[in-house]
Amino acid sequence: MSRLGRVTDTGVGRALRARVGGWLRKLRQDLWTVQVDPLPPSTWLRWLPHGIVCLAAFGVTVGGAGDMTDNGHLPAGMALLVAGAQGGAMVLGLWRPVPAWWLSLGAFLVGAVAVRGRLGFDPHTYTWPWTAAGLIAEMFVLLLLALRVPTRAATAALAVTALFTYVLESLQGAERYDTTGVLALSLFTVVVIVGTALRGRREARAQLVEQTTLTAEERTRRTLLEERSRIARELHDVVAHHMSVISIQAQVAPHLVENPPDELRENLAGIRQNALEALIELRRVLGVLRSEHSGPGQPFADAGDETTPHAPQPTLDRLDALVENTRAAGREVVTDIQGERRPLPPGVELSAYRIVQEALSNALRHAPGARITVRLTYEPDGLEVEIVNGRPTGPPPPSTGAGHGLLGMRERVAMLGGTMTAHPWHWDGFKVTAFLPDTPPEDSPGTDHPTARRKGTS
C-alpha cells in the first residue's frame, strides 16, 4: 500500500509540475518577446487613437518631469529621463505592447527608488510609489497591452505590476508620502478588464464575419450544385431519348436490306447492345439524380415544371403555351421571332426554353405590372434569346428567400459555350440576353466572355 501510495504521489506530482511548467513556458512566450504587434486603426476614427496616445505621451513627459523636479526634488536630468521613459513607453505600446510594458515598469521602479531617497526632508507629502504621470502612463500601456495579447498575458502583467507595487510600498516603505498603491491597482484592474473585453469583442466580430462569409460561400456552392444537378437530370432525358432511337434503328436496319451480310448483322447487333447498356447506365444515374425528388414507392418526379413523372423535356415548340400561361396571370407579354425558324439541337432547345421560363418567372416576382418582351433571333450559327421587362407599376412582394434563377441560366449557357448578360434596363427595367451556339466550341468559354461577339452581350 505504501509503495502504491508513493507511485501515485509521484505521478500526481509529475503531472502538476508538467502543468505548471507548461503554463510558465506560455507565460514566458507572452511576456518575454519583442514581436511587433501594431495597433490597427479604428474603423470610424482611423488614426485618431494614435494621435491621442502621442499627445498624452507628450503631456506625461513634460508634466512628469516638472512634477518630479519641483515636488519630488529630483535632478532635472533624472526627472526628464524617468518621465521620458514613461512617455516613450506609451508611444512604443502602439507597435510593441510587451516591451512597452517592461519599459514603463522599469521607469516606475527607477523613479520610485529615486524619489524615495528624497522623501522626509520636506514638510509636504508626495504621492508615492506611483506619481500622477506614471499612473497615467501605466494605464495607457496596460490598456494597449490588453487589447493585443491573450487574457492570461494581460492578467500576468497586472499581477507583476501589483507585486512590484506591494514590495515597494509595504516592504520598503518611505517617509511623508501619500500612498497611491491601492488607487493605482484599482485603476489598472479596471483598464485590463476593459481592454480584455474590447479584445474579445473584436475577435468575436472577426469570427462572425468569417463565419458569415463561409456560410454565404457554402450556400452559393450548394445552390450551384443543385442547379447543375437539375440541368443534368434534364439532359439525361435528352441523351436517353437519343440512345433509345439508336437502339431501335440498329434493330430495324437489317430488315431494310435484302439478304444483309452477317458482318453487318453482327455490327448492328453490337451497336444495339452497346446502346442498350448505355441506356441502362443512364437510367441508373438518372434514378440517383431524381431520388431526392421521389417519395417512397412513387415514380421518379422531374425537377422541372412537368406534372407527369416521365414527361418529355420541353422545347421551343411549347414556347407559346409558356407565354400564354404568363398572360393568364394578367401580364402583357410580346413575342418577337426573327430569322428563319429551324430545329436546333435538343440541348439548345431545352436551355432556351428554361432561360425564357426563368426570366418570365423573375419578371412576375420582381416587376409586378411590367410589360415583358421575349425575342428569339435565329442566326446562322446559333440562337439569341432576349427577355426584357419594363418598369414595374408597383413595389415587388417580399421575397421568401435567395433565388438562383440567374445562376441556372449562366450554367446552361456555359454548358453550351455561349455568352450571357443580365443587367438593369431603362427606367428600373431588367434585360437578359443569351446566345446559344449550334455547336459548342471545344474550349467552352462560358458566360460573360470578354470577347463576346454578340451585340446584346456587351
N, C-alpha and C positions, 0 to 999 in steps of 0.2 A: 504493500500500500504506500509506504513512504517513497519507494523508488518511483512508482507511478505518479505520485504527487510531485516529485521533483521533475519528472519528464514533462508533466502538464504545465507546471510553473515555468519551465524553460521555454516551452512552446509559446505560451502566452506572452512571456517577456520578449521573445524574439519578434512576435507579431507586433507588439506595442512599439518596440524600438524601430522596426521597419516602417511603421506608420508615421511615427514622429520624424524619422529620418527623411521620408518622402515629403512630408509637409515642410520641413526645413529647406529641403532642396528646391521645392517650388517657390518658397518664400525668398530664397536667395536669388532665384532666377527673376522674380518680380521686382525686387528692391535693389539688386546689385547689377544694374545694367545702364548703359548709356545709349540705348536704342532710340532712334528718332521716332517720335510719335506726335506729329503736328496736330494742333487743334483745328478741326475743319471749320470753315467759315459758316456763320449762321445762315439758315435758309432765307430768312427775311431781312436780317440786319447786315448780312455779308461780313465785312471786315470790321464792323463797329466794335465787337467784343475785344478784338486785338488792340484797337486804339484805346479802349477804356483801360485795359490792363497796363499798357505802356504809360498812359497818363497817371494811373495810380502808382506805378513803379517810380516815376519821377517825383511824385509827391512824397512817397515813402523815403526816398533817398534824401531829398532836401530837408523835409521835416524831421526825419530821424536823426540826421547829422546835427541839425541845430538843437534838437532836444537833448541829445546825449552830451553835447558840448556845454550848453548853458545850464541844464538841470542835473545832468549826470556827472559833470565835472571831468569828462574825458578830454584828452588832447584832440585838437581838431582833426589831425590825421587819422587817429584811431577811430574817431566817431564817423568820419567820412568813409573809412574802409568798411566798417560794420554795416552802416546804412546803405552803402553802395552794393554790398553783397546781398543784402535783403531785397533791394530793388531789382538787382540783376537776376536774382532767383525768380522773381515774378515774371520777367520777360523770358527767361530761359524755360519756364514752365509751359510756354506756348508751344514749344517744339520738343523739349526733353523733360517730361514731368518728374521722372525719378531723380536724375541728377539735380534738378532744381530743388527738390525737397531736401536732399542731402546738403546742398549749399545753404538753404535757408536755415536748416537745423544747426549747421556748423556756425553760421553767423550769429545765431541766437546764443549758442554756448560761449563763443568768444566775447560777445557783447555783455552777457550776464556776468561772466567771470571778471571782465574788466570793470564793469560798473560796481560790482560787489566790493572791490577794494576802495572805492570812493565813498561808499555809504557810511554814515555815522559821524562824519566830520562837518555835517551841515545840520542845523536845527530842523530844516524842512525834510519831509519824507519824499521818496521817489518810487515810482512803480517798478517792481522787480518781481520775478526774473524777466517777465515779458514787458518790454516797453510798448507804447501805443503803436509806434511804427512797425515794430517787429510782430506785434499781434496781427495787424492788418496784412502784412506781407505773408505770414504763415497761413492765414485764412485763404488768401488768393492761391497760394501754392497748393494747399491741400485740396481746394476745390478743383483746380486744374488736374491734379493727380487723380482724384476720384472719378473725374469724367472720362479718363482714358484707361486706367488699369483695372484688373479684376477686383472684386469686393474684398477678397482676402488680403490683397496687397494694400488697399486703402486702409483697411482695419489695422493691419500690422504697422503701417506708417503712423497712424493715430496712436497706437499703443506705445511705439518707440518714443514719440513726442511726449506722451504723458509720462513715461518713465524718466526721461531726462528732466522734465519739469519737476517731478517729485523729488528726484535726487538733489537738484539744486535748491529747491525751496525748503524741503523738510529735513534733509540730511546735512546740507551745508549751512543754509540759513544766512542771514545778514542782519545788520542793524538799521533801524529807522527806514523802513520801506513799506509801501502799500502793496500787499500781496495781490498778484494777478494770475496766480496759477489756476484757481477754480474757475474764474471767468474765462481764461484762455481755453481750458479744456472743454468747457461747456460750448463755447463758440466753435471750437474745432470739431466737436462731435456733430453739431448741427450741420456744419459745412460738409463734412464727409457724408452724412446721411443724404443731404440734398444732392450732392454730386453723384453718389451711387444711384439714387433714384432716377436722376436725369439720364445717366448712362444706361440703366436698364430700360428706360422708356425709349431711348434712341435705338437700342438693339432690338427691342420688340417691334418697333415700327419698321426697321430694316428687314426683320424676318417676315413681317406681314406683307411687305411689298414683294419680297422674294417669293413667298408662298402664293400670293395673288398672281404674279407673273407665271409661275409654274402651272397654276390652275388654268389660267387662260390658254397657255400653250397646250396643255393636255386636252382642254375642251376643243380647241381648234384641230388638234391631231385626231381626236376621236370623231369629230364631225367629218373630217376629210376621209377617214377610213369608212365611215358609214356611207358616205356618198359614193365612194369608189365601189363599195360592196353592192350598192343599188345599181350602179352602172353595169357592174359585172353580171348581176342577175339578168338584166335586160339583154345584154349582148350574148349571154349564154343561150337565151331563147333563139336569137337570130342564128347563131352558129349551129345549134342543134337542128334547126329547120333545114339549113343547107346540107348538113350531114345526112339527114333523112332523105333529101332529094337525091344526093349522090348514091346512097344505098339502093334506092328504088330504080334509078337509071341503070346502075350496074346490073341489077337483077333483070330488067326488061331488055337491055341491049342485045343479049344473044338471040332473043326471039324476033328481033327486027332484021336479022341477017339469015339468009337461007344457007343451011349447012355451014355454020361457023366453025372455024378450026378449033381444035382442042386447046391450043395455046391461048386463043382469045377467050375461050370459056374460063380457063384457069386464071387468066389475068383479071377478068371481070369479077370472078368469084373472090379473088384476093382483095380487089378494091372494095367489094361489098362487105367482106368480112372485116376489113380494117375500118370501114365507115361505121359498121355496127359496134365494134369495140370502142371506137372513139365516142360514139353516141352514148354508150353505156357509161363511160367515164365522165362525160359531160353532165349526164343526169345525176350522177353521184355528187359531183361538185355543186351542181345547181341545188340539189337537195340540202347540202350543208349550208349554202348561202341563204336558202329560204327557210331553214328550220326555225330561226328565231321569230318568224312571222306566222308560224303554223301552230295551231293549238293541238292538244293531244288527240290523236285519232282523226285529225282533219287533214284534208289535202293541202298541199303547199299553196300559199297565197302569195300573189305577186305584190311587190312593194310599191307599185305604181298606183294609178287610179282605177285599175280594172277591178271589176267585181267578181268575175269568174276566176277559178283557180289557175287555169292554163290558157287564158285568153292570149291571142297573138299580140305581139308588141305593136304599138301604134306607129303609123307612118303619116306622111303629109296628106294622104288621101282623107284622113279624118280631121284635117285642119278646120274645115267648115263646121263640123259638129262642135269642135272646141270653141270656136268663135261664137257660135250660136248659144252655147251654154253661158258664155260671158255676157252676151246681150240679154239673156234671160234674167240675169242678175241686175238689170237696169242700167247697164253701161253702154256707151256708144263706142263701137269697135269698127274700124275701117280696115279692110284688107286690100292690099295692092300687090299683085303678082306681075313681075316684069320679066321679060325674056321668054323663050320657048320652054314650056314646062316639059320635063322629061323624067323618066325613072332614075333615081340615084341609088347608090349602094345602101343596103339596109341600115348600116351604122350611121350614115349621114342622115337618112330619113328619120330614124329614131331620135338622134341627137337634136335635129332641127325641131322636131315636134316637142321634145321635152323643154328645149330652150324657150319656145313660144309659150308653152304651158306655164312654166315657172315665171316668166315675165308678166303674163296676164295675172297670175296669182299675186305677184308682188304689187302690181298696179291696183288690184282690187283691195288689197290690205292697206297700202300706204298712200294711195292717191284717190280717195273717195270722190266720185263725181267727175273725174278727169276723162277726157277723150283719149282713146287708145288707137294707135295706128300700127298695123302689122304689115310689114313689107318683105316680100321674098323676091330676090333677084337671081334668076338663073344665068350663070355666066359659063363660058366655055370650060373653065377649069374648076368649077365648084358652085356653091350656093351661098349667097349672102342673106343673112337674116337680120332684120332690124325691127325693134319694137320700141315705140316712143309713146309716152303718156304725157299729156299736158298738165297744166296747173290744177291741183285739186280744188274742189269747191268748198271743202270743209276740213277740219282737223282730222287726222287719222285716228282710229281707235287705238287704245293702249295695246302694246304688243305683249303676247303671252310668253315670249322668250326670244332668244337669239336664233334667227333663221340661218339657213345655209344655202339658199337658192342660188345666189351668185357663185358660191363655191362650186356647186354642182355644175353650173353652166361652164365655168372655167375648166373643170375636169373633163367634161365632154369635149370641149373644143381642143384642149391639149392632147387628148387621146387621138384625135383625128389630125393633129398637126396644123390646126387653124389658128386664127387670131381672134381676139375678143376685147372689147372695151365696154365699160359700164360707167356712166358719169351723169351728173345733173344736166338737165337741158334747160331751154329758155323758160324763165318765169316759174321756177320751182317744179319743173317737169323732170323727167328722167328718160334716158336713152340707153338701150342695149344694142350693140352691133356685134355680129359674129360672122366670120367667113369660114365655111367648111369645105375644104377641097375634096374633089372626087377621089383622088389618090393621095393619101398622106405621104409626105416626104419621109425618107429614112431617118433623118435626124429629129423629126417631130419637134419643131421649135417651141410649140406651146403657145400660151396666151401672152398678150402684151409684148410681142416680139418687137425689139427696137426698129427692125427693118420691115415692119408690117407694110404691105403694099396696097392694102385696101383703102379706099378713100374714106370709109367710115371708121377706121380703126386708129386714126391719128389722135 
